[in-house]
Every structure is written in structure tokens, then in C-alpha cells.
Amino acid sequence: MLNEVLAVLQPALGQSYLDLTAGYAGHAGAILGLTENYKHSVLVDRDECAISHLKPFGEKGTDLIRSDFYGAALKLLECGKKFDMILMDLGVSSPQFDLKERGFSFAKDGKLDMRMDSSQDLTAEEVVNHFPKQKLVDIFVKYGEEKPKFATKVVEEILRKRPISGTIELAELIKSKTHLYQKTHPATQIFQALRIFVNDEIGELEKTLPLVPELLERGGRVAIISFHSLEDRIVKEFLKTEHARGLEARLKILNKTPIVASENEISSNLRARSAKLRAATRI
Ligand SMILES: C[S@@+](CC[C@H](N)C(=O)[O-])C[C@H]1O[C@@H](n2cnc3c(N)ncnc32)[C@H](O)[C@@H]1O
């Protein structure tokens, strides 16, 4: 979604940029290349591998913050910082997903980890092997949007087979509980649920969105890319609520319906098919 992000953020020479999910700098590199304002820009990520990758920007004067984005946003507000552009490209990065040791994917066998921040205590292994039955069912229903009946069947099997040692073992166990034909692997939603829970992705988003207008200069723009309906609903509701404040609104919505990836991008990057971009400008 690089072209789409550039179209809504409209980076111009000298503008300041805050990337709350900088990852491997696909967006940040392009945007900072256009603004050339490295010194008044900030790149945030909670993943230490991403932060190491971002070091060349640090050498040019960009502030690199290794933190969850809520913590980073609070810190920046306390320092009175404001930016011309803010980007939130939610979820996991392809390098996180592709490295089997990170445990995000069941395409290759890895341990059940799923932490974006490897210094965090809670892992997917702890959740799967030690959480009580009802708590697991609730996680799968709430964050995986699974039907309670299927979630319960899977959890009962998990409880029978514990300890579950790896991503493939868990994916196979989930698959064994359904006979329905599905376009995606039957474990997809439950893996998503575990990842969202382990990284408190919804809590982070809900706490951080209200801080975004305060971090924007007047006329500044924010772009938010989400990858599943739970996140997109939160972003949409937040923007709608802001808009409904009438004269007190701090943000004006730039696109009423979300922008989606082009056919071209989807054909080279399947993950992009579920991406939704919403943008707003600070009034
Ligand atoms: C989809 S990737 C971003 C990719 C990036 N825009 C690029 O072009 O390379 C999401 C990144 O955000 C980070 N991330 C996700 N949630 C976060 C949070 N709550 N706080 C800080 N970083 C987060 C992840 O570690 C990951 O590196």
C-alpha cells in the first residue's frame, strides 16, 4: 500500500514524520526520502530486530524508539512533539511472519511464541498450554471471530493433548476438528486470535488512537492500515466519533470508504488482499 499511503500523506520536503509501526522501513524509507527531514522524524517499533534494521535512519538523526506504540505516543506527547504525518501499519511484518522461530505462522514448524517484543513475558505457549478452558474459548471467539461451538471443540482437544509443542502440531489439531471446506487453512483465525491476545493488539490500538490528533500539527495527516475487521472497525468508529464532535472535531475523514490494495499488489503480496487504509487530516 505504499502508493496509496503516499497519496494520502502527501509527504513534502521538510515535513516531519512519525511512524508508529516502522518495521523494516518500506514506508518510512520512501517517506523520509521525500521529506529529507530525518531530524524531526521518529520511528517506533516494539521489535528489536526491526529497530536494528532502522539504525541507518538513526545515524541520520531520526529518533528510534523501541517500545509499544502507546508508550511511545505518551512519551512524545509529554515532550510536546507534533508531526505533519503519522502512519500506523498494524499487525505483523513479513519478516516476523516468515521467521519460523517467531512462531507466528503454521507454514513452517516453530515454537509457540508470537511475541512482537521478545522481551515480553507472555508467549503463545503460555496461553495455549496453561490458560483455563473458558479463557481460551473467549480468546478464540473474541479475537479469531470463531463460532463458540468450534472454539470449544478445539479447546477441549487442546486440553486433552497438552502440552502442545509447536505451531504445526497446533494447526493440525485445529484442522482435525473441522470437516468443512474452507478457502483458508482452518487454523488461520485461531492463530490470529492468539497473536492479537499475546501482543494486546486491540488494547494498544484503542488506547493510542485518541492520542493521535494531539500528535498532529494542524493540517497534518494520519494514515492507518489494518488487516482484519476487528481493527478496521475500531479505526472506523474512532474516526466517526471524532467527526461527530462537530465544531470540536479534531480530525476530518479523508476517505469515507477504506482504500484497498491494487490487483497488482495483491498478485505479488497475498497479505495485501485484506489491507484497509483509512486516513484523516487534523483540523
Ligand atoms: C505491518 S508491519 C509494518 C511494516 C512497515 N510499515 C514497513 O513498511 O516495513 C507492523 C510493525 O509494527 C510493529 N508493531 C505492531 N504493533 C505494535 C505496537 N503496538 N507497538 C509497536 N510496534 C508495533 C510490528 O513489530 C511490526 O514491525
The ligand as an SDF file (V2000), in Angstrom:
LIG
                    3D

 27 29  0  0  0  0  0  0  0  0999 V2000
    2.9060   -4.4120    9.1480 C   0  0  0  0  0  0  0  0  0  0  0  0
    4.4320   -4.1450    9.9400 S   0  0  0  0  0  0  0  0  0  0  0  0
    4.9120   -2.5700    9.3870 C   0  0  0  0  0  0  0  0  0  0  0  0
    5.6900   -2.5880    8.1280 C   0  0  0  0  0  0  0  0  0  0  0  0
    6.2560   -1.2280    7.7640 C   0  0  0  0  0  0  0  0  0  0  0  0
    5.2240   -0.2480    7.5110 N   0  0  0  0  0  0  0  0  0  0  0  0
    7.1550   -1.3630    6.5550 C   0  0  0  0  0  0  0  0  0  0  0  0
    6.8630   -0.7160    5.5450 O   0  0  0  0  0  0  0  0  0  0  0  0
    8.1580   -2.0810    6.6440 O   0  0  0  0  0  0  0  0  0  0  0  0
    3.9770   -3.7970   11.5750 C   0  0  0  0  0  0  0  0  0  0  0  0
    5.1270   -3.4800   12.5100 C   0  0  0  0  0  0  0  0  0  0  0  0
    4.5870   -2.8270   13.6250 O   0  0  0  0  0  0  0  0  0  0  0  0
    5.1040   -3.3590   14.8110 C   0  0  0  0  0  0  0  0  0  0  0  0
    4.0490   -3.2350   15.7940 N   0  0  0  0  0  0  0  0  0  0  0  0
    2.8210   -3.8100   15.7530 C   0  0  0  0  0  0  0  0  0  0  0  0
    2.1150   -3.4350   16.8260 N   0  0  0  0  0  0  0  0  0  0  0  0
    2.9010   -2.6060   17.5460 C   0  0  0  0  0  0  0  0  0  0  0  0
    2.7150   -1.8870   18.7490 C   0  0  0  0  0  0  0  0  0  0  0  0
    1.5860   -1.9640   19.4560 N   0  0  0  0  0  0  0  0  0  0  0  0
    3.7230   -1.1070   19.1880 N   0  0  0  0  0  0  0  0  0  0  0  0
    4.8860   -1.0160   18.4700 C   0  0  0  0  0  0  0  0  0  0  0  0
    5.1210   -1.6920   17.3350 N   0  0  0  0  0  0  0  0  0  0  0  0
    4.1300   -2.4740   16.8740 C   0  0  0  0  0  0  0  0  0  0  0  0
    5.4830   -4.7760   14.4960 C   0  0  0  0  0  0  0  0  0  0  0  0
    6.5420   -5.1920   15.3260 O   0  0  0  0  0  0  0  0  0  0  0  0
    5.8920   -4.6840   13.0110 C   0  0  0  0  0  0  0  0  0  0  0  0
    7.2660   -4.4790   12.8880 O   0  0  0  0  0  0  0  0  0  0  0  0
  1  2  1  0
  2  3  1  0
  2 10  1  0
  3  4  1  0
  4  5  1  0
  5  6  1  0
  5  7  1  0
  7  8  2  0
  7  9  1  0
 10 11  1  0
 11 12  1  0
 11 26  1  0
 12 13  1  0
 13 14  1  0
 13 24  1  0
 14 15  1  0
 14 23  1  0
 15 16  2  0
 16 17  1  0
 17 18  1  0
 17 23  2  0
 18 19  1  0
 18 20  2  0
 20 21  1  0
 21 22  2  0
 22 23  1  0
 24 25  1  0
 24 26  1  0
 26 27  1  0
M  CHG  2   2   1   9  -1
M  END
$$$$
